[in-house]
Amino acid sequence: MDEQQKYQLIDGRAIAAQIRAELAGEVTEIRKAGGKIPHLAAMLVGHDGGSETYVAGKVKNCEEIGFRSTLIRYETDVTEEELLRRVDELNRDVDVDGFIVQLPLPAHISEQKVIEAIDYRKDVDGFHPVNVGRMSLGLPCFKSATPAGILELLKRYRIETVGKHCVVLGRSNIVGKPVAMLMMQKGYPGDCTVTVCHSRSENLKERCLSADILIVALGVPEFLKADMVKEGAVVIDVGTTRLPSSATKSGYKLTGDVCFGEVAPKCSYITPVPGGVGPMTIISLMRNTLLAGKKEIFP
């Protein structure tokens, strides 16, 4: 690191590649032993750009690791009844070890109803109330992919968490709440004192300035500025908003919740967007799929 760059970039792509190789090694052993190859199914409704990219990434990872994968597509006008019927089919399909229903869903479909219809033993996204409840109690479960990926980054970079003050910006059921629960649990990475902030929080700047570890999951581009971060803090940026850009071939660029250019110089460690938390979300889902295939969480 030169004098100009005192912070260390947390490379999610490199860590995800390490884990992908580890998982592929396990699948090779399963194949040699004549065991069942894990099978992941994904349901995709409509043609949301972000969802399309994310599901394509999952399918590609399955191929690279050696899993079987099935992609089930529906148009946006699919009925809730039809979707729930297919969920029931997947629950009963003994060949499918785990499956996900890609969110968000169209407004006429209840996401919560769909999540609760999934057999928690196949819920590799970790969204079912049984998995969320077990996670909050520190019991074996499928952990939500993004929070699990964040903790894996902290662990692989040997970032100290014990006794540290962790501020989580955002209280979503997918990231904010579960990552707060995981960061406060006994053990490493964990044992933090955790503060969760949201749109109704007062004195937000002061709370952020007291953080040793900041996990930003608001979905507001470049929300976190340099004057909200203390020297030496660890910053994990979960945000991925597509903003129009004439500089890219796709016509958009992924932008995080952290104003990277001004925040990074104050940090000890920071994740980039893209290439930070995103790859870890997919690889955590892959790890859950392997656990489901091996029946390690729910025999």
C-alpha positions as a Python dict, from the first residue, in 0.01 Angstrom:
ca = {
    (1, 'M'): (0, 0, 0),
    (2, 'D'): (146, 339, -92),
    (3, 'E'): (133, 649, 128),
    (4, 'Q'): (-173, 775, -60),
    (5, 'Q'): (-375, 459, -5),
    (6, 'K'): (-378, 364, 362),
    (7, 'Y'): (-697, 159, 335),
    (8, 'Q'): (-717, -204, 225),
    (9, 'L'): (-972, -297, -35),
    (10, 'I'): (-1182, -601, 60),
    (11, 'D'): (-1188, -805, -259),
    (12, 'G'): (-1516, -999, -265),
    (13, 'R'): (-1443, -1147, -606),
    (14, 'A'): (-1115, -1303, -487),
    (15, 'I'): (-1270, -1446, -169),
    (16, 'A'): (-1571, -1580, -365),
    (17, 'A'): (-1328, -1749, -608),
    (18, 'Q'): (-1149, -1917, -313),
    (19, 'I'): (-1478, -2047, -171),
    (20, 'R'): (-1598, -2156, -516),
    (21, 'A'): (-1283, -2370, -549),
    (22, 'E'): (-1342, -2518, -201),
    (23, 'L'): (-1703, -2606, -286),
    (24, 'A'): (-1601, -2755, -623),
    (25, 'G'): (-1350, -2974, -438),
    (26, 'E'): (-1628, -3103, -211),
    (27, 'V'): (-1852, -3178, -510),
    (28, 'T'): (-1567, -3375, -671),
    (29, 'E'): (-1541, -3585, -355),
    (30, 'I'): (-1920, -3644, -353),
    (31, 'R'): (-1904, -3753, -717),
    (32, 'K'): (-1611, -3990, -649),
    (33, 'A'): (-1804, -4146, -362),
    (34, 'G'): (-2107, -4195, -588),
    (35, 'G'): (-2317, -3949, -386),
    (36, 'K'): (-2601, -3726, -504),
    (37, 'I'): (-2490, -3402, -672),
    (38, 'P'): (-2661, -3100, -510),
    (39, 'H'): (-2944, -2954, -721),
    (40, 'L'): (-3050, -2588, -699),
    (41, 'A'): (-3366, -2453, -865),
    (42, 'A'): (-3435, -2083, -918),
    (43, 'M'): (-3767, -1920, -1006),
    (44, 'L'): (-3754, -1590, -1193),
    (45, 'V'): (-4064, -1380, -1258),
    (46, 'G'): (-4049, -1110, -1523),
    (47, 'H'): (-3744, -941, -1674),
    (48, 'D'): (-3603, -710, -1406),
    (49, 'G'): (-3246, -630, -1512),
    (50, 'G'): (-3090, -676, -1168),
    (51, 'S'): (-3274, -1003, -1109),
    (52, 'E'): (-3177, -1136, -1453),
    (53, 'T'): (-2809, -1062, -1386),
    (54, 'Y'): (-2821, -1212, -1038),
    (55, 'V'): (-2993, -1535, -1146),
    (56, 'A'): (-2754, -1574, -1441),
    (57, 'G'): (-2469, -1545, -1190),
    (58, 'K'): (-2622, -1820, -979),
    (59, 'V'): (-2660, -2054, -1276),
    (60, 'K'): (-2299, -1987, -1384),
    (61, 'N'): (-2170, -2057, -1032),
    (62, 'C'): (-2364, -2384, -1022),
    (63, 'E'): (-2193, -2492, -1345),
    (64, 'E'): (-1846, -2396, -1219),
    (65, 'I'): (-1891, -2574, -886),
    (66, 'G'): (-2052, -2881, -1040),
    (67, 'F'): (-2406, -2851, -902),
    (68, 'R'): (-2714, -2927, -1105),
    (69, 'S'): (-2934, -2624, -1163),
    (70, 'T'): (-3281, -2559, -1299),
    (71, 'L'): (-3413, -2217, -1400),
    (72, 'I'): (-3792, -2176, -1400),
    (73, 'R'): (-3919, -1861, -1572),
    (74, 'Y'): (-4256, -1688, -1557),
    (75, 'E'): (-4386, -1368, -1714),
    (76, 'T'): (-4495, -1083, -1484),
    (77, 'D'): (-4863, -1166, -1526),
    (78, 'V'): (-4825, -1508, -1358),
    (79, 'T'): (-5085, -1555, -1084),
    (80, 'E'): (-4998, -1595, -719),
    (81, 'E'): (-5186, -1925, -726),
    (82, 'E'): (-4968, -2062, -1008),
    (83, 'L'): (-4648, -1953, -831),
    (84, 'L'): (-4756, -2116, -504),
    (85, 'R'): (-4849, -2434, -694),
    (86, 'R'): (-4497, -2450, -839),
    (87, 'V'): (-4341, -2385, -498),
    (88, 'D'): (-4540, -2681, -364),
    (89, 'E'): (-4411, -2897, -652),
    (90, 'L'): (-4051, -2803, -572),
    (91, 'N'): (-4108, -2872, -202),
    (92, 'R'): (-4214, -3226, -292),
    (93, 'D'): (-3948, -3289, -560),
    (94, 'V'): (-3693, -3512, -385),
    (95, 'D'): (-3429, -3438, -650),
    (96, 'V'): (-3428, -3062, -574),
    (97, 'D'): (-3218, -2996, -263),
    (98, 'G'): (-3276, -2621, -242),
    (99, 'F'): (-3457, -2351, -434),
    (100, 'I'): (-3506, -1977, -440),
    (101, 'V'): (-3778, -1746, -566),
    (102, 'Q'): (-3596, -1438, -692),
    (103, 'L'): (-3721, -1113, -533),
    (104, 'P'): (-3871, -863, -595),
    (105, 'L'): (-4197, -1013, -721),
    (106, 'P'): (-4471, -821, -907),
    (107, 'A'): (-4703, -615, -683),
    (108, 'H'): (-5000, -853, -720),
    (109, 'I'): (-4805, -1138, -555),
    (110, 'S'): (-4746, -1148, -178),
    (111, 'E'): (-4371, -1201, -127),
    (112, 'Q'): (-4427, -1305, 234),
    (113, 'K'): (-4686, -1566, 136),
    (114, 'V'): (-4443, -1714, -119),
    (115, 'I'): (-4151, -1714, 128),
    (116, 'E'): (-4361, -1889, 393),
    (117, 'A'): (-4479, -2150, 140),
    (118, 'I'): (-4120, -2267, 79),
    (119, 'D'): (-4014, -2574, 278),
    (120, 'Y'): (-3765, -2429, 530),
    (121, 'R'): (-3541, -2734, 472),
    (122, 'K'): (-3499, -2621, 108),
    (123, 'D'): (-3493, -2245, 184),
    (124, 'V'): (-3133, -2180, 76),
    (125, 'D'): (-3198, -1803, 68),
    (126, 'G'): (-3256, -1817, 445),
    (127, 'F'): (-3574, -1604, 436),
    (128, 'H'): (-3827, -1847, 588),
    (129, 'P'): (-3940, -1755, 943),
    (130, 'V'): (-3804, -2089, 1073),
    (131, 'N'): (-3455, -2011, 942),
    (132, 'V'): (-3470, -1649, 1058),
    (133, 'G'): (-3588, -1759, 1403),
    (134, 'R'): (-3320, -2025, 1433),
    (135, 'M'): (-3055, -1776, 1325),
    (136, 'S'): (-3163, -1529, 1593),
    (137, 'L'): (-3121, -1807, 1852),
    (138, 'G'): (-2782, -1914, 1718),
    (139, 'L'): (-2914, -2255, 1606),
    (140, 'P'): (-2812, -2439, 1285),
    (141, 'C'): (-2999, -2289, 990),
    (142, 'F'): (-2964, -2154, 639),
    (143, 'K'): (-2835, -1801, 698),
    (144, 'S'): (-2943, -1520, 463),
    (145, 'A'): (-2689, -1507, 183),
    (146, 'T'): (-2583, -1141, 200),
    (147, 'P'): (-2532, -1125, 579),
    (148, 'A'): (-2348, -1460, 571),
    (149, 'G'): (-2127, -1326, 292),
    (150, 'I'): (-2044, -1012, 491),
    (151, 'L'): (-1936, -1216, 793),
    (152, 'E'): (-1724, -1439, 570),
    (153, 'L'): (-1541, -1132, 434),
    (154, 'L'): (-1467, -1009, 788),
    (155, 'K'): (-1342, -1356, 881),
    (156, 'R'): (-1121, -1410, 577),
    (157, 'Y'): (-963, -1066, 616),
    (158, 'R'): (-917, -1136, 991),
    (159, 'I'): (-1090, -810, 1081),
    (160, 'E'): (-1133, -776, 1457),
    (161, 'T'): (-1498, -771, 1566),
    (162, 'V'): (-1495, -872, 1933),
    (163, 'G'): (-1604, -579, 2152),
    (164, 'K'): (-1624, -343, 1853),
    (165, 'H'): (-1913, -105, 1788),
    (166, 'C'): (-2093, -204, 1468),
    (167, 'V'): (-2345, 38, 1317),
    (168, 'V'): (-2587, -107, 1063),
    (169, 'L'): (-2760, 144, 835),
    (170, 'G'): (-3087, -14, 719),
    (171, 'R'): (-3339, -249, 882),
    (172, 'S'): (-3455, -468, 594),
    (173, 'N'): (-3548, -831, 657),
    (174, 'I'): (-3296, -939, 393),
    (175, 'V'): (-2984, -755, 515),
    (176, 'G'): (-3017, -505, 801),
    (177, 'K'): (-3193, -714, 1067),
    (178, 'P'): (-3015, -1046, 1004),
    (179, 'V'): (-2666, -894, 980),
    (180, 'A'): (-2727, -707, 1308),
    (181, 'M'): (-2826, -1036, 1475),
    (182, 'L'): (-2519, -1216, 1340),
    (183, 'M'): (-2278, -938, 1443),
    (184, 'M'): (-2399, -947, 1804),
    (185, 'Q'): (-2389, -1326, 1845),
    (186, 'K'): (-2124, -1497, 2056),
    (187, 'G'): (-1811, -1598, 1868),
    (188, 'Y'): (-1608, -1471, 1576),
    (189, 'P'): (-1698, -1290, 1359),
    (190, 'G'): (-1942, -1141, 1608),
    (191, 'D'): (-1939, -1029, 1973),
    (192, 'C'): (-2003, -671, 1858),
    (193, 'T'): (-2209, -403, 2027),
    (194, 'V'): (-2462, -332, 1752),
    (195, 'T'): (-2663, -20, 1671),
    (196, 'V'): (-2924, -38, 1393),
    (197, 'C'): (-3011, 295, 1227),
    (198, 'H'): (-3290, 367, 980),
    (199, 'S'): (-3494, 648, 823),
    (200, 'R'): (-3638, 750, 1161),
    (201, 'S'): (-3307, 750, 1352),
    (202, 'E'): (-3196, 1077, 1509),
    (203, 'N'): (-2834, 1198, 1539),
    (204, 'L'): (-2737, 967, 1253),
    (205, 'K'): (-2403, 1134, 1185),
    (206, 'E'): (-2296, 1107, 1550),
    (207, 'R'): (-2396, 740, 1565),
    (208, 'C'): (-2200, 663, 1247),
    (209, 'L'): (-1894, 849, 1378),
    (210, 'S'): (-1887, 619, 1682),
    (211, 'A'): (-1871, 304, 1467),
    (212, 'D'): (-1567, 80, 1436),
    (213, 'I'): (-1754, -118, 1169),
    (214, 'L'): (-2016, 39, 941),
    (215, 'I'): (-2246, -186, 736),
    (216, 'V'): (-2443, 30, 492),
    (217, 'A'): (-2755, -127, 340),
    (218, 'L'): (-2998, 154, 262),
    (219, 'G'): (-3026, 146, -117),
    (220, 'V'): (-2950, 519, -131),
    (221, 'P'): (-2658, 590, -368),
    (222, 'E'): (-2354, 755, -204),
    (223, 'F'): (-2543, 821, 120),
    (224, 'L'): (-2242, 772, 351),
    (225, 'K'): (-2005, 1068, 331),
    (226, 'A'): (-1657, 1119, 476),
    (227, 'D'): (-1781, 1339, 763),
    (228, 'M'): (-1986, 1041, 893),
    (229, 'V'): (-1688, 805, 926),
    (230, 'K'): (-1415, 802, 1188),
    (231, 'E'): (-1049, 738, 1102),
    (232, 'G'): (-968, 368, 1077),
    (233, 'A'): (-1326, 244, 1048),
    (234, 'V'): (-1417, -68, 851),
    (235, 'V'): (-1688, 9, 590),
    (236, 'I'): (-1899, -259, 424),
    (237, 'D'): (-2110, -125, 135),
    (238, 'V'): (-2412, -343, 53),
    (239, 'G'): (-2579, -94, -182),
    (240, 'T'): (-2613, -165, -553),
    (241, 'T'): (-2822, 93, -736),
    (242, 'R'): (-2818, 107, -1115),
    (243, 'L'): (-2759, 465, -1225),
    (244, 'P'): (-2760, 580, -1589),
    (245, 'S'): (-2409, 627, -1728),
    (246, 'S'): (-2286, 727, -2072),
    (247, 'A'): (-1941, 591, -1984),
    (248, 'T'): (-2044, 223, -1990),
    (249, 'K'): (-2154, -6, -2271),
    (250, 'S'): (-2460, -117, -2074),
    (251, 'G'): (-2576, 242, -2025),
    (252, 'Y'): (-2571, 216, -1645),
    (253, 'K'): (-2323, 178, -1360),
    (254, 'L'): (-2363, 6, -1026),
    (255, 'T'): (-2330, 256, -744),
    (256, 'G'): (-2298, 176, -376),
    (257, 'D'): (-2443, 345, -68),
    (258, 'V'): (-2098, 482, 20),
    (259, 'C'): (-1936, 783, -143),
    (260, 'F'): (-1626, 572, -205),
    (261, 'G'): (-1387, 841, -329),
    (262, 'E'): (-1415, 1051, -15),
    (263, 'V'): (-1480, 778, 244),
    (264, 'A'): (-1208, 527, 147),
    (265, 'P'): (-908, 739, 261),
    (266, 'K'): (-1047, 739, 617),
    (267, 'C'): (-1095, 361, 634),
    (268, 'S'): (-875, 71, 741),
    (269, 'Y'): (-1082, -163, 520),
    (270, 'I'): (-1359, -95, 268),
    (271, 'T'): (-1558, -295, 11),
    (272, 'P'): (-1589, -165, -347),
    (273, 'V'): (-1908, -166, -557),
    (274, 'P'): (-1913, -373, -768),
    (275, 'G'): (-1683, -654, -655),
    (276, 'G'): (-1732, -642, -279),
    (277, 'V'): (-2041, -786, -113),
    (278, 'G'): (-2219, -888, -438),
    (279, 'P'): (-2002, -1191, -528),
    (280, 'M'): (-2022, -1307, -164),
    (281, 'T'): (-2402, -1312, -173),
    (282, 'I'): (-2403, -1560, -461),
    (283, 'I'): (-2127, -1779, -313),
    (284, 'S'): (-2309, -1791, 23),
    (285, 'L'): (-2615, -1921, -159),
    (286, 'M'): (-2392, -2187, -320),
    (287, 'R'): (-2261, -2289, 22),
    (288, 'N'): (-2620, -2320, 151),
    (289, 'T'): (-2700, -2538, -152),
    (290, 'L'): (-2413, -2773, -67),
    (291, 'L'): (-2530, -2789, 297),
    (292, 'A'): (-2883, -2867, 172),
    (293, 'G'): (-2752, -3137, -60),
    (294, 'K'): (-2552, -3298, 220),
    (295, 'K'): (-2849, -3262, 461),
    (296, 'E'): (-2613, -3103, 713),
    (297, 'I'): (-2853, -2846, 857),
    (298, 'F'): (-3182, -3038, 849),
    (299, 'P'): (-3115, -3415, 818),
}
